[in-house]
Amino acid sequence: MNEIKCLNHALTPQCLLQINAEIKAILGSNETDTARLADLIDQRHIQITEQLSMMPASKKRAFAQLENPINEYLNTFISAMLKESSDVLHNIRVGRNAVKKYNQAY
């Protein structure tokens, strides 16, 4: 998951270019601003929904087919981040409990 996929495609509207660039920058950084990422994902969803509502039916299908793999990629990437965070929290809890047991024993 280290390589950040391009979030744009041939039918990406202008309004999504900046949002996608910011998302890509956050996903590629060492320190992830999760609040900003969530905000950008919400903005992206709103823009895509608005674009689809304004498109003629003939263009909607092509746009959706190009967006689908990008959405799957984002979902997979963010799910992996969530799992990693969950694993870190679990390890912290296990470590804290081990310290408590050690302190109680001595």
MOPAC internal coordinates of N, CA, C and O (Angstrom, degrees):
PM7 1SCF
backbone

  N    0.0000 0     0.00 0     0.00 0    0    0    0
  C    1.4506 1     0.00 0     0.00 0    1    0    0
  C    1.5256 1   112.35 1     0.00 0    2    1    0
  O    1.2310 1   119.33 1  -174.95 1    3    2    1
  N    1.3102 1   118.88 1     5.05 1    3    2    1
  C    1.4561 1   120.49 1  -177.11 1    5    3    2
  C    1.5170 1   113.24 1   -67.74 1    6    5    3
  O    1.2310 1   120.23 1   142.90 1    7    6    5
  N    1.3259 1   117.16 1   -37.10 1    7    6    5
  C    1.4519 1   120.26 1  -177.61 1    9    7    6
  C    1.5242 1   109.44 1   -79.55 1   10    9    7
  O    1.2310 1   121.01 1   -53.90 1   11   10    9
  N    1.3341 1   115.67 1   126.10 1   11   10    9
  C    1.4546 1   120.65 1  -179.33 1   13   11   10
  C    1.5175 1   108.84 1   -88.31 1   14   13   11
  O    1.2310 1   121.38 1   -59.26 1   15   14   13
  N    1.2928 1   114.97 1   120.74 1   15   14   13
  C    1.4564 1   122.41 1  -179.58 1   17   15   14
  C    1.5329 1   109.93 1   -71.36 1   18   17   15
  O    1.2310 1   120.72 1   -28.81 1   19   18   17
  N    1.3169 1   116.23 1   151.19 1   19   18   17
  C    1.4587 1   120.82 1   174.06 1   21   19   18
  C    1.5269 1   108.19 1   -66.21 1   22   21   19
  O    1.2310 1   120.48 1   -47.84 1   23   22   21
  N    1.3061 1   116.68 1   132.16 1   23   22   21
  C    1.4562 1   120.88 1  -177.54 1   25   23   22
  C    1.5236 1   112.26 1   -96.40 1   26   25   23
  O    1.2310 1   120.53 1  -177.14 1   27   26   25
  N    1.3212 1   116.59 1     2.86 1   27   26   25
  C    1.4629 1   121.30 1  -179.19 1   29   27   26
  C    1.5221 1   110.14 1  -108.37 1   30   29   27
  O    1.2310 1   121.26 1   -19.88 1   31   30   29
  N    1.3116 1   115.20 1   160.12 1   31   30   29
  C    1.4619 1   122.11 1   177.14 1   33   31   30
  C    1.5216 1   108.29 1  -145.78 1   34   33   31
  O    1.2310 1   120.64 1     1.95 1   35   34   33
  N    1.3100 1   116.39 1  -178.05 1   35   34   33
  C    1.4684 1   121.74 1  -174.59 1   37   35   34
  C    1.5295 1   113.09 1   -59.29 1   38   37   35
  O    1.2310 1   119.62 1   151.46 1   39   38   37
  N    1.3252 1   118.33 1   -28.54 1   39   38   37
  C    1.4617 1   121.10 1  -178.03 1   41   39   38
  C    1.5297 1   113.28 1  -105.67 1   42   41   39
  O    1.2310 1   119.95 1  -167.40 1   43   42   41
  N    1.3275 1   117.71 1    12.60 1   43   42   41
  C    1.4602 1   120.13 1   179.27 1   45   43   42
  C    1.5240 1   109.39 1   -63.29 1   46   45   43
  O    1.2310 1   120.29 1   -57.35 1   47   46   45
  N    1.3386 1   117.05 1   122.65 1   47   46   45
  C    1.4622 1   119.47 1   179.05 1   49   47   46
  C    1.5300 1   110.96 1   -73.22 1   50   49   47
  O    1.2310 1   121.04 1   -23.00 1   51   50   49
  N    1.3059 1   115.62 1   157.00 1   51   50   49
  C    1.4634 1   122.80 1  -178.80 1   53   51   50
  C    1.5306 1   111.71 1   -53.43 1   54   53   51
  O    1.2310 1   120.50 1   140.45 1   55   54   53
  N    1.3305 1   116.65 1   -39.55 1   55   54   53
  C    1.4672 1   120.87 1  -176.68 1   57   55   54
  C    1.5330 1   112.92 1   -63.55 1   58   57   55
  O    1.2310 1   119.76 1   159.46 1   59   58   57
  N    1.3237 1   118.06 1   -20.54 1   59   58   57
  C    1.4676 1   121.05 1  -179.75 1   61   59   58
  C    1.5248 1   113.86 1   -92.66 1   62   61   59
  O    1.2310 1   120.16 1   163.22 1   63   62   61
  N    1.3142 1   117.31 1   -16.78 1   63   62   61
  C    1.4681 1   119.99 1  -174.74 1   65   63   62
  C    1.5251 1   112.22 1   -59.38 1   66   65   63
  O    1.2310 1   120.07 1   132.76 1   67   66   65
  N    1.3335 1   117.47 1   -47.24 1   67   66   65
  C    1.4680 1   120.98 1  -179.02 1   69   67   66
  C    1.5304 1   110.95 1   -68.13 1   70   69   67
  O    1.2310 1   120.67 1   137.28 1   71   70   69
  N    1.3212 1   116.32 1   -42.72 1   71   70   69
  C    1.4688 1   120.50 1   178.90 1   73   71   70
  C    1.5290 1   109.91 1   -59.85 1   74   73   71
  O    1.2310 1   120.61 1   132.97 1   75   74   73
  N    1.3288 1   116.44 1   -47.03 1   75   74   73
  C    1.4669 1   120.57 1   179.50 1   77   75   74
  C    1.5243 1   111.77 1   -62.60 1   78   77   75
  O    1.2310 1   120.51 1   141.13 1   79   78   77
  N    1.3307 1   116.63 1   -38.87 1   79   78   77
  C    1.4714 1   120.31 1   178.82 1   81   79   78
  C    1.5270 1   110.56 1   -63.46 1   82   81   79
  O    1.2310 1   120.46 1   138.00 1   83   82   81
  N    1.3291 1   116.73 1   -42.00 1   83   82   81
  C    1.4696 1   120.29 1   179.21 1   85   83   82
  C    1.5306 1   111.21 1   -67.03 1   86   85   83
  O    1.2310 1   120.42 1   138.49 1   87   86   85
  N    1.3206 1   116.80 1   -41.51 1   87   86   85
  C    1.4721 1   120.14 1   177.77 1   89   87   86
  C    1.5261 1   109.80 1   -60.92 1   90   89   87
  O    1.2310 1   120.68 1   133.88 1   91   90   89
  N    1.3175 1   116.31 1   -46.12 1   91   90   89
  C    1.4647 1   120.80 1  -179.93 1   93   91   90
  C    1.5308 1   110.78 1   -60.52 1   94   93   91
  O    1.2310 1   120.28 1   139.14 1   95   94   93
  N    1.3338 1   117.07 1   -40.86 1   95   94   93
  C    1.4679 1   120.86 1   179.34 1   97   95   94
  C    1.5283 1   111.16 1   -64.08 1   98   97   95
  O    1.2310 1   120.35 1   137.44 1   99   98   97
  N    1.3184 1   116.94 1   -42.56 1   99   98   97
  C    1.4689 1   120.60 1   179.72 1  101   99   98
  C    1.5243 1   110.38 1   -65.56 1  102  101   99
  O    1.2310 1   120.38 1   135.00 1  103  102  101
  N    1.3232 1   116.87 1   -45.00 1  103  102  101
  C    1.4674 1   119.98 1  -179.10 1  105  103  102
  C    1.5226 1   112.04 1   -66.15 1  106  105  103
  O    1.2310 1   120.32 1   153.60 1  107  106  105
  N    1.3239 1   116.99 1   -26.40 1  107  106  105
  C    1.4549 1   120.83 1  -179.15 1  109  107  106
  C    1.5143 1   114.47 1   -89.46 1  110  109  107
  O    1.2310 1   120.31 1   173.35 1  111  110  109
  N    1.3297 1   117.01 1    -6.65 1  111  110  109
  C    1.4647 1   119.18 1  -177.32 1  113  111  110
  C    1.5279 1   110.95 1   -87.88 1  114  113  111
  O    1.2310 1   121.30 1   -18.89 1  115  114  113
  N    1.3184 1   115.12 1   161.11 1  115  114  113
  C    1.4673 1   120.59 1   178.49 1  117  115  114
  C    1.5214 1   111.84 1   -73.48 1  118  117  115
  O    1.2310 1   120.54 1   145.38 1  119  118  117
  N    1.3186 1   116.57 1   -34.62 1  119  118  117
  C    1.4590 1   122.11 1   179.26 1  121  119  118
  C    1.5228 1   108.07 1  -106.39 1  122  121  119
  O    1.2310 1   120.10 1   -67.15 1  123  122  121
  N    1.3169 1   117.41 1   112.85 1  123  122  121
  C    1.4560 1   121.43 1  -176.92 1  125  123  122
  C    1.5203 1   110.33 1   -90.61 1  126  125  123
  O    1.2310 1   121.05 1   -58.91 1  127  126  125
  N    1.3295 1   115.59 1   121.09 1  127  126  125
  C    1.4661 1   122.09 1   175.02 1  129  127  126
  C    1.5266 1   106.85 1   -84.79 1  130  129  127
  O    1.2310 1   120.64 1   -89.96 1  131  130  129
  N    1.3252 1   116.39 1    90.04 1  131  130  129
  C    1.4588 1   120.44 1  -172.98 1  133  131  130
  C    1.5223 1   112.73 1   -65.63 1  134  133  131
  O    1.2310 1   120.09 1   146.14 1  135  134  133
  N    1.3238 1   117.43 1   -33.86 1  135  134  133
  C    1.4656 1   119.67 1   178.61 1  137  135  134
  C    1.5260 1   110.27 1   -65.13 1  138  137  135
  O    1.2310 1   120.43 1   135.45 1  139  138  137
  N    1.3242 1   116.78 1   -44.55 1  139  138  137
  C    1.4658 1   120.77 1   178.84 1  141  139  138
  C    1.5282 1   110.17 1   -66.73 1  142  141  139
  O    1.2310 1   120.32 1   140.05 1  143  142  141
  N    1.3239 1   116.99 1   -39.95 1  143  142  141
  C    1.4598 1   120.95 1   178.49 1  145  143  142
  C    1.5278 1   110.46 1   -60.83 1  146  145  143
  O    1.2310 1   120.09 1   134.67 1  147  146  145
  N    1.3167 1   117.42 1   -45.33 1  147  146  145
  C    1.4678 1   121.04 1   178.82 1  149  147  146
  C    1.5224 1   110.81 1   -61.18 1  150  149  147
  O    1.2310 1   120.56 1   138.30 1  151  150  149
  N    1.3353 1   116.54 1   -41.70 1  151  150  149
  C    1.4628 1   121.10 1   178.30 1  153  151  150
  C    1.5270 1   110.81 1   -62.20 1  154  153  151
  O    1.2310 1   120.48 1   135.20 1  155  154  153
  N    1.3200 1   116.68 1   -44.80 1  155  154  153
  C    1.4685 1   120.87 1   179.84 1  157  155  154
  C    1.5283 1   112.08 1   -65.51 1  158  157  155
  O    1.2310 1   120.32 1   140.81 1  159  158  157
  N    1.3180 1   117.00 1   -39.19 1  159  158  157
  C    1.4667 1   120.52 1   177.65 1  161  159  158
  C    1.5319 1   109.61 1   -63.19 1  162  161  159
  O    1.2310 1   120.58 1   138.72 1  163  162  161
  N    1.3357 1   116.50 1   -41.28 1  163  162  161
  C    1.4684 1   120.09 1   176.42 1  165  163  162
  C    1.5249 1   111.11 1   -62.62 1  166  165  163
  O    1.2310 1   120.52 1   134.42 1  167  166  165
  N    1.3386 1   116.61 1   -45.58 1  167  166  165
  C    1.4650 1   120.64 1   178.04 1  169  167  166
  C    1.5261 1   110.67 1   -59.91 1  170  169  167
  O    1.2310 1   120.99 1   138.04 1  171  170  169
  N    1.3070 1   115.71 1   -41.96 1  171  170  169
  C    1.4682 1   120.90 1  -179.78 1  173  171  170
  C    1.5255 1   110.44 1   -61.29 1  174  173  171
  O    1.2310 1   120.86 1   135.06 1  175  174  173
  N    1.3207 1   115.96 1   -44.94 1  175  174  173
  C    1.4644 1   120.54 1   178.87 1  177  175  174
  C    1.5319 1   110.90 1   -60.67 1  178  177  175
  O    1.2310 1   120.55 1   134.54 1  179  178  177
  N    1.3171 1   116.54 1   -45.46 1  179  178  177
  C    1.4697 1   120.96 1   179.63 1  181  179  178
  C    1.5212 1   110.57 1   -60.48 1  182  181  179
  O    1.2310 1   120.43 1   133.74 1  183  182  181
  N    1.3266 1   116.78 1   -46.26 1  183  182  181
  C    1.4651 1   120.57 1  -179.30 1  185  183  182
  C    1.5314 1   111.50 1   -63.42 1  186  185  183
  O    1.2310 1   120.30 1   137.79 1  187  186  185
  N    1.3114 1   117.03 1   -42.21 1  187  186  185
  C    1.4674 1   120.33 1   179.55 1  189  187  186
  C    1.5270 1   110.28 1   -64.16 1  190  189  187
  O    1.2310 1   120.53 1   136.07 1  191  190  189
  N    1.3274 1   116.59 1   -43.93 1  191  190  189
  C    1.4630 1   120.77 1   178.66 1  193  191  190
  C    1.5247 1   110.98 1   -60.96 1  194  193  191
  O    1.2310 1   120.73 1   136.03 1  195  194  193
  N    1.3379 1   116.22 1   -43.97 1  195  194  193
  C    1.4671 1   120.21 1   178.64 1  197  195  194
  C    1.5250 1   111.22 1   -64.01 1  198  197  195
  O    1.2310 1   120.52 1   136.93 1  199  198  197
  N    1.3244 1   116.60 1   -43.07 1  199  198  197
  C    1.4621 1   120.27 1   179.67 1  201  199  198
  C    1.5291 1   110.87 1   -61.82 1  202  201  199
  O    1.2310 1   120.61 1   136.34 1  203  202  201
  N    1.3184 1   116.44 1   -43.66 1  203  202  201
  C    1.4653 1   120.09 1   179.40 1  205  203  202
  C    1.5277 1   111.68 1   -62.73 1  206  205  203
  O    1.2310 1   120.63 1   142.00 1  207  206  205
  N    1.3276 1   116.41 1   -38.00 1  207  206  205
  C    1.4681 1   119.19 1  -179.24 1  209  207  206
  C    1.5287 1   112.31 1   -67.86 1  210  209  207
  O    1.2310 1   120.12 1   155.86 1  211  210  209
  N    1.3328 1   117.38 1   -24.14 1  211  210  209
  C    1.4646 1   121.15 1  -178.59 1  213  211  210
  C    1.5288 1   113.09 1   -95.09 1  214  213  211
  O    1.2310 1   119.86 1   167.97 1  215  214  213
  N    1.3160 1   117.88 1   -12.03 1  215  214  213
  C    1.4673 1   121.31 1  -176.02 1  217  215  214
  C    1.5158 1   111.68 1   -81.11 1  218  217  215
  O    1.2310 1   120.99 1   -32.08 1  219  218  217
  N    1.3156 1   115.70 1   147.92 1  219  218  217
  C    1.4676 1   118.34 1   171.15 1  221  219  218
  C    1.5299 1   109.07 1   -68.06 1  222  221  219
  O    1.2310 1   120.95 1   -27.27 1  223  222  221
  N    1.3058 1   115.79 1   152.73 1  223  222  221
  C    1.4695 1   121.21 1  -177.03 1  225  223  222
  C    1.5232 1   112.22 1   -54.37 1  226  225  223
  O    1.2310 1   120.44 1   144.90 1  227  226  225
  N    1.3120 1   116.77 1   -35.10 1  227  226  225
  C    1.4649 1   120.41 1  -178.20 1  229  227  226
  C    1.5299 1   112.56 1   -64.67 1  230  229  227
  O    1.2310 1   120.18 1   151.94 1  231  230  229
  N    1.3258 1   117.27 1   -28.06 1  231  230  229
  C    1.4615 1   121.25 1  -177.80 1  233  231  230
  C    1.5387 1   112.41 1   -93.55 1  234  233  231
  O    1.2310 1   120.68 1   156.00 1  235  234  233
  N    1.3403 1   116.30 1   -24.00 1  235  234  233
  C    1.4699 1   120.84 1  -176.44 1  237  235  234
  C    1.5248 1   111.98 1   -57.74 1  238  237  235
  O    1.2310 1   120.61 1   133.52 1  239  238  237
  N    1.3111 1   116.44 1   -46.48 1  239  238  237
  C    1.4666 1   120.36 1  -176.63 1  241  239  238
  C    1.5241 1   111.13 1   -62.05 1  242  241  239
  O    1.2310 1   120.46 1   134.56 1  243  242  241
  N    1.3223 1   116.72 1   -45.44 1  243  242  241
  C    1.4689 1   120.43 1  -179.73 1  245  243  242
  C    1.5255 1   110.56 1   -63.33 1  246  245  243
  O    1.2310 1   120.44 1   137.15 1  247  246  245
  N    1.3254 1   116.76 1   -42.85 1  247  246  245
  C    1.4634 1   121.38 1   179.01 1  249  247  246
  C    1.5279 1   110.18 1   -61.90 1  250  249  247
  O    1.2310 1   120.75 1   132.63 1  251  250  249
  N    1.3314 1   116.16 1   -47.37 1  251  250  249
  C    1.4639 1   120.58 1  -178.99 1  253  251  250
  C    1.5275 1   111.36 1   -62.86 1  254  253  251
  O    1.2310 1   120.16 1   141.13 1  255  254  253
  N    1.3214 1   117.29 1   -38.87 1  255  254  253
  C    1.4674 1   120.29 1   179.07 1  257  255  254
  C    1.5264 1   111.48 1   -65.71 1  258  257  255
  O    1.2310 1   120.05 1   147.14 1  259  258  257
  N    1.3196 1   117.51 1   -32.86 1  259  258  257
  C    1.4639 1   120.46 1   177.89 1  261  259  258
  C    1.5271 1   111.60 1   -78.21 1  262  261  259
  O    1.2310 1   120.31 1   147.68 1  263  262  261
  N    1.3184 1   117.01 1   -32.32 1  263  262  261
  C    1.4675 1   121.36 1  -179.87 1  265  263  262
  C    1.5241 1   112.32 1   -76.66 1  266  265  263
  O    1.2310 1   119.85 1   147.46 1  267  266  265
  N    1.3112 1   117.90 1   -32.54 1  267  266  265
  C    1.4604 1   121.44 1  -174.09 1  269  267  266
  C    1.5309 1   113.63 1   -54.94 1  270  269  267
  O    1.2310 1   118.63 1   130.06 1  271  270  269
  N    1.3358 1   120.22 1   -49.94 1  271  270  269
  C    1.4740 1   118.39 1   179.39 1  273  271  270
  C    1.5295 1   112.74 1   -64.24 1  274  273  271
  O    1.2310 1   120.36 1   148.80 1  275  274  273
  N    1.3181 1   116.91 1   -31.20 1  275  274  273
  C    1.4697 1   120.16 1   178.17 1  277  275  274
  C    1.5224 1   109.56 1   -68.24 1  278  277  275
  O    1.2310 1   120.34 1   136.22 1  279  278  277
  N    1.3238 1   116.95 1   -43.78 1  279  278  277
  C    1.4632 1   120.29 1   177.76 1  281  279  278
  C    1.5247 1   111.17 1   -63.66 1  282  281  279
  O    1.2310 1   120.20 1   140.02 1  283  282  281
  N    1.3254 1   117.23 1   -39.98 1  283  282  281
  C    1.4676 1   120.62 1   176.99 1  285  283  282
  C    1.5258 1   110.59 1   -62.87 1  286  285  283
  O    1.2310 1   120.71 1   138.16 1  287  286  285
  N    1.3216 1   116.25 1   -41.84 1  287  286  285
  C    1.4641 1   121.08 1   178.23 1  289  287  286
  C    1.5308 1   110.42 1   -60.87 1  290  289  287
  O    1.2310 1   120.49 1   131.44 1  291  290  289
  N    1.3445 1   116.68 1   -48.56 1  291  290  289
  C    1.4676 1   120.29 1   179.75 1  293  291  290
  C    1.5234 1   110.72 1   -61.17 1  294  293  291
  O    1.2310 1   120.43 1   137.49 1  295  294  293
  N    1.3106 1   116.78 1   -42.51 1  295  294  293
  C    1.4551 1   121.12 1   179.06 1  297  295  294
  C    1.5253 1   110.97 1   -61.11 1  298  297  295
  O    1.2310 1   120.21 1   134.32 1  299  298  297
  N    1.3139 1   117.20 1   -45.68 1  299  298  297
  C    1.4642 1   122.01 1   179.14 1  301  299  298
  C    1.5266 1   110.91 1   -63.93 1  302  301  299
  O    1.2310 1   120.47 1   135.06 1  303  302  301
  N    1.3277 1   116.70 1   -44.94 1  303  302  301
  C    1.4592 1   121.45 1  -178.37 1  305  303  302
  C    1.5262 1   110.55 1   -62.56 1  306  305  303
  O    1.2310 1   120.56 1   132.98 1  307  306  305
  N    1.3286 1   116.54 1   -47.02 1  307  306  305
  C    1.4639 1   120.67 1  -177.51 1  309  307  306
  C    1.5260 1   110.64 1   -70.76 1  310  309  307
  O    1.2310 1   119.94 1   144.76 1  311  310  309
  N    1.3270 1   117.71 1   -35.24 1  311  310  309
  C    1.4689 1   120.14 1   175.48 1  313  311  310
  C    1.5265 1   110.82 1   -62.41 1  314  313  311
  O    1.2310 1   120.48 1   140.35 1  315  314  313
  N    1.3225 1   116.69 1   -39.65 1  315  314  313
  C    1.4682 1   120.73 1   177.38 1  317  315  314
  C    1.5264 1   110.66 1   -64.54 1  318  317  315
  O    1.2310 1   120.54 1   140.07 1  319  318  317
  N    1.3371 1   116.57 1   -39.93 1  319  318  317
  C    1.4676 1   120.12 1   176.99 1  321  319  318
  C    1.5234 1   110.49 1   -62.65 1  322  321  319
  O    1.2310 1   120.40 1   137.95 1  323  322  321
  N    1.3239 1   116.84 1   -42.05 1  323  322  321
  C    1.4571 1   121.71 1   179.57 1  325  323  322
  C    1.5253 1   110.61 1   -63.29 1  326  325  323
  O    1.2310 1   120.43 1   136.05 1  327  326  325
  N    1.3326 1   116.79 1   -43.95 1  327  326  325
  C    1.4665 1   120.21 1   178.91 1  329  327  326
  C    1.5218 1   110.80 1   -63.19 1  330  329  327
  O    1.2310 1   120.70 1   137.48 1  331  330  329
  N    1.3228 1   116.27 1   -42.52 1  331  330  329
  C    1.4628 1   120.05 1   179.12 1  333  331  330
  C    1.5247 1   110.67 1   -61.06 1  334  333  331
  O    1.2310 1   120.27 1   136.46 1  335  334  333
  N    1.3269 1   117.10 1   -43.54 1  335  334  333
  C    1.4652 1   121.26 1   178.37 1  337  335  334
  C    1.5190 1   110.70 1   -63.45 1  338  337  335
  O    1.2310 1   120.92 1   138.44 1  339  338  337
  N    1.3205 1   115.85 1   -41.56 1  339  338  337
  C    1.4594 1   120.57 1   178.87 1  341  339  338
  C    1.5284 1   110.93 1   -62.99 1  342  341  339
  O    1.2310 1   120.40 1   138.79 1  343  342  341
  N    1.3246 1   116.84 1   -41.21 1  343  342  341
  C    1.4675 1   121.24 1   178.13 1  345  343  342
  C    1.5242 1   111.36 1   -63.79 1  346  345  343
  O    1.2310 1   120.58 1   138.91 1  347  346  345
  N    1.3177 1   116.50 1   -41.09 1  347  346  345
  C    1.4695 1   120.68 1   178.83 1  349  347  346
  C    1.5245 1   109.79 1   -63.21 1  350  349  347
  O    1.2310 1   120.49 1   134.55 1  351  350  349
  N    1.3346 1   116.66 1   -45.45 1  351  350  349
  C    1.4669 1   119.85 1   178.64 1  353  351  350
  C    1.5263 1   111.27 1   -62.10 1  354  353  351
  O    1.2310 1   120.38 1   139.39 1  355  354  353
  N    1.3140 1   116.89 1   -40.61 1  355  354  353
  C    1.4642 1   120.67 1   178.03 1  357  355  354
  C    1.5311 1   110.46 1   -60.71 1  358  357  355
  O    1.2310 1   120.50 1   134.16 1  359  358  357
  N    1.3190 1   116.64 1   -45.84 1  359  358  357
  C    1.4667 1   120.61 1   179.89 1  361  359  358
  C    1.5213 1   111.54 1   -63.56 1  362  361  359
  O    1.2310 1   120.26 1   143.63 1  363  362  361
  N    1.3183 1   117.10 1   -36.37 1  363  362  361
  C    1.4688 1   120.34 1   177.19 1  365  363  362
  C    1.5267 1   109.67 1   -64.46 1  366  365  363
  O    1.2310 1   120.58 1   135.23 1  367  366  365
  N    1.3478 1   116.50 1   -44.77 1  367  366  365
  C    1.4648 1   120.13 1   178.84 1  369  367  366
  C    1.5268 1   111.44 1   -61.52 1  370  369  367
  O    1.2310 1   120.36 1   136.17 1  371  370  369
  N    1.3138 1   116.92 1   -43.83 1  371  370  369
  C    1.4666 1   121.08 1   179.30 1  373  371  370
  C    1.5295 1   109.55 1   -62.10 1  374  373  371
  O    1.2310 1   120.41 1   135.82 1  375  374  373
  N    1.3121 1   116.82 1   -44.18 1  375  374  373
  C    1.4609 1   120.90 1   179.20 1  377  375  374
  C    1.5142 1   112.22 1   -63.45 1  378  377  375
  O    1.2310 1   120.86 1   137.64 1  379  378  377
  N    1.3244 1   115.97 1   -42.36 1  379  378  377
  C    1.4658 1   120.38 1   179.69 1  381  379  378
  C    1.5274 1   110.19 1   -63.95 1  382  381  379
  O    1.2310 1   120.37 1   137.61 1  383  382  381
  N    1.3240 1   116.90 1   -42.39 1  383  382  381
  C    1.4687 1   119.95 1   178.04 1  385  383  382
  C    1.5230 1   111.57 1   -64.51 1  386  385  383
  O    1.2310 1   119.99 1   142.66 1  387  386  385
  N    1.3179 1   117.62 1   -37.34 1  387  386  385
  C    1.4674 1   120.97 1   177.79 1  389  387  386
  C    1.5253 1   110.49 1   -64.21 1  390  389  387
  O    1.2310 1   120.49 1   139.31 1  391  390  389
  N    1.3250 1   116.67 1   -40.69 1  391  390  389
  C    1.4721 1   120.65 1   178.40 1  393  391  390
  C    1.5237 1   109.83 1   -64.63 1  394  393  391
  O    1.2310 1   119.96 1   137.61 1  395  394  393
  N    1.3285 1   117.68 1   -42.39 1  395  394  393
  C    1.4679 1   120.94 1   178.44 1  397  395  394
  C    1.5246 1   110.65 1   -60.09 1  398  397  395
  O    1.2310 1   120.53 1   133.78 1  399  398  397
  N    1.3407 1   116.58 1   -46.22 1  399  398  397
  C    1.4658 1   120.26 1   179.78 1  401  399  398
  C    1.5256 1   110.82 1   -62.80 1  402  401  399
  O    1.2310 1   120.52 1   139.61 1  403  402  401
  N    1.3118 1   116.62 1   -40.39 1  403  402  401
  C    1.4641 1   120.85 1   178.92 1  405  403  402
  C    1.5276 1   110.07 1   -63.16 1  406  405  403
  O    1.2310 1   120.64 1   134.12 1  407  406  405
  N    1.3389 1   116.38 1   -45.88 1  407  406  405
  C    1.4649 1   120.45 1  -179.53 1  409  407  406
  C    1.5251 1   111.52 1   -64.40 1  410  409  407
  O    1.2310 1   119.96 1   144.22 1  411  410  409
  N    1.3229 1   117.68 1   -35.78 1  411  410  409
  C    1.4610 1   120.99 1   178.77 1  413  411  410
  C    1.5292 1   111.19 1   -70.15 1  414  413  411
  O    1.2310 1   120.58 1   147.17 1  415  414  413
  N    1.3222 1   116.51 1   -32.83 1  415  414  413
  C    1.4626 1   120.67 1  -178.27 1  417  415  414
  C    1.5246 1   111.52 1   -74.64 1  418  417  415
  O    1.2310 1   120.53 1   153.64 1  419  418  417
  N    1.3380 1   116.59 1   -26.36 1  419  418  417
  C    1.4723 1   118.75 1  -176.07 1  421  419  418
  C    1.4594 1   110.61 1  -120.90 1  422  421  419
  O    1.2310 1   120.10 1   180.00 1  423  422  421

